[in-house]
Amino acid sequence: MLSLNYAHCLSDSIGIDHGLMEPEIFGLQSRLQEAHNAVQRMGTSGKLGFLDLPDQSAEARRIMTWARKTRNSFDTLVVLGIGGSALGNNAVQQALRSPYWNLKDRKDRKGWLRLFVLDNVDPRWTAELLEILDLRKTLFNVISKSGTTAEILSNYFFFRKAVEAKVGVKKASRHFVITTDEQKGYLRELAKRENITSFVVPGNVGGRFSVLTPVGLVSAALTGIDIGQLLGGAKAMSQRCQSGSPKENPAAAYAALQFLYYQKGVKLSVMMPYSQNFWGVADWYRQLWAESLGKKLDRSGKIVNAGPTPIKALGVTDQHSQAQLYMEGPYDKIITFISVNDFGHKTAIPPVDKGHYLAKHTLNELIAAEQKGTSSALTKALRPNLTVSVSEISPTTLGELFFFFEMAVAYMGELMNINAFDQPGVELAKVYTYALMGRDGYDAQRQELAEMERKDSQGSHGV
């Protein structure tokens, strides 16, 4: 079971100037209950679909049945996605599969597929992925909730042409799966026109909350991960989030801590797992936190330019790159550690030199000591830090983590009086991209960009 320890955020540990008093946390009880009630109302009204995802056991069984059949025809899966259509896939794969999974032969993978997640339109990266794929044995999952995402369609067109050249136009569609909106968008039209296997992204689930939808479940199933257990972990956490009490609901407690520190001017939220497997979770957390909480307007329309900045770090690696700043830099950060009790491997440090202090210890002991040492050092330096602990690295504990952070960010949005479920700030860049690429209907934006370029050309802006 996931646990949350925030002792090193309290004034008893880091002093009255930098720590919180427990009455401050529990003084938010009524506001947290209001936040919880608001989130539940959005769920009941159908506006907030991520709350229902832990209960989709029938969908999970359908996906697993399809995955067991489909794996016989392919050896490699390529996910074409970006943002919420990619980060969750990476997080699941990195957490639950060996980092060397793609190097294993089919027998060692028990027939499950290799996985590559292409989440950019870098021309070199895309071209070099093509070079190493056997397209006759490759399946592509094209993921876009809107079905119109320029980056996804571009990569789809690139690989579709390559697959057609290798297996023929008539057989090419068999190498593609589409995950998109149920009714609208280019990809939905394509799936209907060519009878391509497809899965649905629920309309009431935002991309950054979609890892427990087919967006994340399809690729997880194709690599042999038990997605039923993943959803089971999320359900276990959901059952712990049945009230706004920070004593009973760990997500509410986490939101309270983050909110109170944000109010005190601590505007940077560092996510630092002490597990290589959870590095992708830190990446996923960055999008969840940034896109949900970075907002210009509050719910009353007042300009607030709100939002804590999420930072990802990795223990032990970033003790040797970022910790100096966290120890002695500005008092503007709260650090969240993710700690693992059982790594599934006990790796001994051989007694090459029997007199050395490391002899007879394990890497398990060392990484635990590194995390405790870092937490203690930060505490002595009066830096707030807290620890989210999981018993093991498994589909169940990963599902717990996903739902825990999703609930916490939902509560945080309510405490900040902002809409944590939209992302208006990313739309303008998309519109300008459409204009630059010649999409119909964007003439005004093309003219605006031309005027900006004219002004830029009047001065010197480089060396």
N, C-alpha and C positions, 0 to 999 in steps of 0.2 A: 504494500500500500504506500502510495506517495505520502510524504510528510514534509512539513514546512517548519523550519527553525529560524526565527528572526531575533534571537537573543542579542545578536551583535548589531541590531538596529536600535536597541534600547539605551536610555541614558545611563543605566547601571553599568553598561559595557563601554560606551564611547562618550560619556559625558553629557551634561545638560545642553551644551551648545550645539552638539551634532546628533544627539540621540533623541528618540521619541520616548515619551512617558506612556505607559500602558493605558492610562485613562484617555490619552489622545486617540489611540486606536479604537478602543471600545466606545469612545464618545461618538464615533461615526456609525454606531450600531443602527440608529434610526435611518440615517441617510443610506447606509448599505442595504437596509431592508427595502427602502423605497427603490433603490437601484435594482435590486433583485426582482421586486414586483414589476418594475417597468420592463425588464428583460423578459420575464415570464409572460407578460401581456403581449409583447411583440411576438413571442413564440406561439401563443395560443391563437393570435389573430392571423397567423400564417406569414408574418413579415420576416421572421427570423428562423430560417430552416435548420441552421446548424444544431439547434437544440434537439431536433428529432433524429439526427443521424445515428446516435448510438443504438437506436431501436430497429435499424433496417436489416435485421438478420436474414430476411427472405432475399433481399437484394444481394447480400453477401454470398449466400448459397448459390444464387444464379450466376454470379460472376465467377465463383470458384469452379462450378461445373463447366462453364464455358472455357475457363483457363486451362483446366485439365485436358480438355479435348483439343484446344488450339495449340498447345505447346508441342504436340506431335508433328506439326507442320513447319515449325520454325525453330531457330536456335538463338536469335537475337531480337530484342525489342528496342526500338528507338522511340522515345517520347519527344514529340514536337510540341513544346509548350513554353510559356514564359510567365514570370511572376507566380501567382497562386496556382497556375497550371503546371508548374515545374518544381517549385521549392519543396512542396510536400512530398512529391515523388522522390526527390533527392534525400530528404530527411528520413523517410521510411527505409529506403535502400541502404543508406549509410548506417542507420541504427541497427538493422536486423540482418544485414548480409556482410560477409567479409569484404574488406576493401579490395581484396584480390579476386572477388567473385567472377569478374569478366575474364580472368586469366585461367579459370578452372575449365577442365574439359566437361563435356556434356554428362558423362557418367558421374563425376564428382558433384555436379549440380543437380543430379537426380532427374535430369530431363528438363529442368526449368530454364528459363531464358536468361541470357545476358541482358544487361540494361544500360543504355546510354540515354542521357537526358540532354537534348539540345535546346538551350534556353536563350539563344542569342542569334543575331543575324551576322555575326562576324564572318566575312567571306572565307577567310582561311580556315577557320575552325570547321565550318560546314563542309567545305571541299575536302578537307583531310579526313573527316569522318567517313565520307563516301568512299575514300580510298581503302579503308580497312573493313568495309562491310561486304559480306556475301549476300547480295540483294535477293538471291533465290531463297535464302533462309531467314530473311529479315522481315519483321512486322513493324509497322509504324502506327503509333497511337497519336492521332492529331487532336490536340486538346485546345479548345477555345470556347468559353462560355457564350460569347456573343456570336461566334462563328464567322467573325469578320476581322479578327486581329491580323494586322498587316504582317507582323513578324512570322506568325504561324502559317499564314497562307503562302508567304514567300518560300519558306522552307518546305512546305508541302509541295508546291509546284516544282521546286528543284528536285526533290526525291521522287516525285511521281514520274517525271520525265525519265529519270535514271532507271526506275523500276520497269517502266514500259520498254525501254531499250534492252533490258536484260531478259524479261520474261514474256514480253509482248503486251500489246494494248489490252487485249481481252482478259488476260489473267492478272493485270496489274492491281485491280481493285481488291483482290483477295489479300493483298499485302498491306492493307490499310484498315484501321479501326478509327472511328470518329467518336469523340466525347464532346458534346456541345449541348446547346439549348434544345428543349424537346420539340419546339415548333418552328423557330425562326433562325435566320442567318444562312450564309452561304454554305457552311458545312452541313447543316441539316438538309438543305436542298440537295447537296451533293450525295449525302447518304441515301436519300430517297431515290434520287435519279439512278444511282448505280447499285442500289441494294447493298450498300456497305454496312457491315456490322457496326452498330452504334450504341452508345450509352448516353445517359441524360445527366447533365449538370442541373440540379434543381434551381429554378428561377429565383428562389428566396434564400439562396446560399451564395454569399460573396466569394470571390476567388481565393482570398486569403484564409477563408474558413472551410475550404472545399476538400481538404486532404482526406476526410472520411466519407467523401462521395466517390463515385466512379473515377473522378479525376485522379485520386490517389490509390483507390482500391484495385483498379484494373491492372496497373503495372505491378503492384504488390503481389496480386494473385498470380500473375504470369512468372514471377520470380520465386514462387513457392511459399510466400509468407501467409500465415494463417490470419486472414483478414477478419474472421469471426472473433478471434482473440483480441485483435486490434480494437474492434468495436466493443468488445466486452470490457476492455480497460476503460474506454470512454464512458460506458454505461455505469461502471463502478464509480467513476468520478462524478458523473451526473447525479447519482444518488446522494453524494456527499454535498451537493450544491443545491439543497432543497430549501435553504433559508439564507437570509443575508447576514447571519451571525458569524463574525470572524472567529468565534470559538469553535464553531462547528463546520464552517465552510472555508477550506483553505484558499480557494480562489478569491473569496471576499476578503480574507485577511491579506492576501498578496496585493490586491487592488488598493486596500486601505493604506498599506505601507508605501506603495508607489505614489499614491495620490498625496499623502501627507508630506513626503519628501519633495514632491514636485512643488507643493505649496511653499516649501521652505527654500526654493531656489535650486534644488538638486534636479537638474534637467537632463542628465545623461543616465541611461539605464543599460548597464553592462550585463550581458548574458555570457557566463563562463562555465561551460560544462567540463568536469574533470572526467572525460570519457571521449575518446576519438570517435566513438560511434554516435555520440550526440552532437557532433560538430554541425551537422546539417540541421538539427533542431534549432541551434542558435541562429542559423541563417534564416530559417523559417520564421522564427520569433521576430527578427528584424522587420520583415515585411508586415507581420501581424501588428506589431506595436506602431510602426511608422505610418502605415497607411490608415490605420484605424484612428489614431490619436493626433495626427498632424493636421489640424484644421484651422482655416482662417476665421470662420464664423462659429459662434455658439448657437444654440437652438433658438435664441431670441433674435438672431441676425446681427448681433454685436460682433465687431471685429476683435478677435482675441489672439489670433496667430499662436494657437496652442500646440503643445506636443512635446513630450520628452523624446530625446534622440536615442534610439537603440544602438548599441555597439556589440559586436560579437567578439568574443575572445575564447581561447582554448587553453584549459589547463592540461598539462603543465607548460605547454609551448609558450604561451604568452606571459608567463612569469618572467621570461627572458626578453620580452619586447614591450609589453604594455604596463607591467606591474609598477615600474618606477614612477610613471605618471600617476597611477592610482594611489600610490603610497605618499607621494610628496607634491603632487600637483594640486589644482583647485579642489575645493570641497564641493564638487558639483556632480558626483557620481554615486549611484547605489549599485552594488554588484550582487548579482544572483548567481550562486554556484549551483550546478547540478551534480549531485554526488551519487555514486553507484556502489551498492554494498557487494554484490556478487557479479563479477565480470564474465563468468562462465569459463574462465581459464585461470589457473593458478600457475603463474610463471616465475620459476625460481631464479634467483641471481646466483650463478654457480660460484662456489668458493675457490676461484682461481688463485687468489691470495688469501689463505685461511686466516691471516691476521687482520684483514681489512674489515672495517666496520660494516660494510654491506654484505659480507659473506653470511650465508644462511638466512638472509632475508628474501623477500619476493618483490616483484614489481608491483604486486597488489598492495603490499605494505607501503612501498615507496610512494605510489600515487596518492594513497590515503594520507600519508604524512605530508606530502606536498600541499594537498588541499587544506588540511588542518593548519599547516604552517602559514600558508598564505592568508587564510581567514583570520588567524590569530594576529599576524603582523598588521593586517589592515585594521583590525580592532584596536590594537595598541596605538596605531596612527590616527585613531578616531574617525575611521572611514566606515560608513554603514554597509553591512553585507549580510546576506541571508542565504540559507541553503535549502534547496529542494532536493530531497533524497528519494531514490527509488531502490527497491530491493534487488533488482536485476535488470538486465537488458533483454527485453522480451516484447512481443506484440502487445501484451497486456499493459505493461508499464508505459510503453510509448503511447498507447491510446489514452492512458491517464494523463500524461503530460500534455498532449494536444488539447484535450478538453479543458484541462486546468487553465492553461494560458488563454484559451478562447473565452472562457467564462470570465477570467480576470480582466481581459481587455474590454469585454462588454460592460462589466461593472465600472471600470475606470472611465469609460465614456460617459456613463450616467453621472458619476461624481463630478466630472469636468463640465457637464452640461453641453456636450457636443454629440454629434451623430457619428458614432464609431463604425457605421456600416456603409458609408458612401466614400467616394474618393474623387471629388471634383477637381482636385489639384493636378491629376495626371492627364486630364482630358485635353488641355490646350496643346500640350506637346504632341499628342496623337493627331489633333486637327492640323497642326502645322506640318506634320509628316505627310498626312494625306495630301495637303496642298502641294508640297514639294514633289511628291511622287505623281502628280497629275490626276488625282481622283476627281471625278465629276462632282460639282456642287460646292467646290471650295475656292472659287475665283476670288472672293473677297479676301480670304486669308493669303492667297498668292500675292495679291496686290499689297497687302499689309507687310508681308515678308520682303517684297521687292523694295518698299519704302525704307524698311529697316536696313536693308543691305546698302541702299543708296546713302543713307546717313553714315553708316559705318565706313563707307569708302571715302568719305570726305576727310577723315582724320587718319593719323598713323596709329595702328593698333598692334604693332609687332616690332621685332628687331631684325 
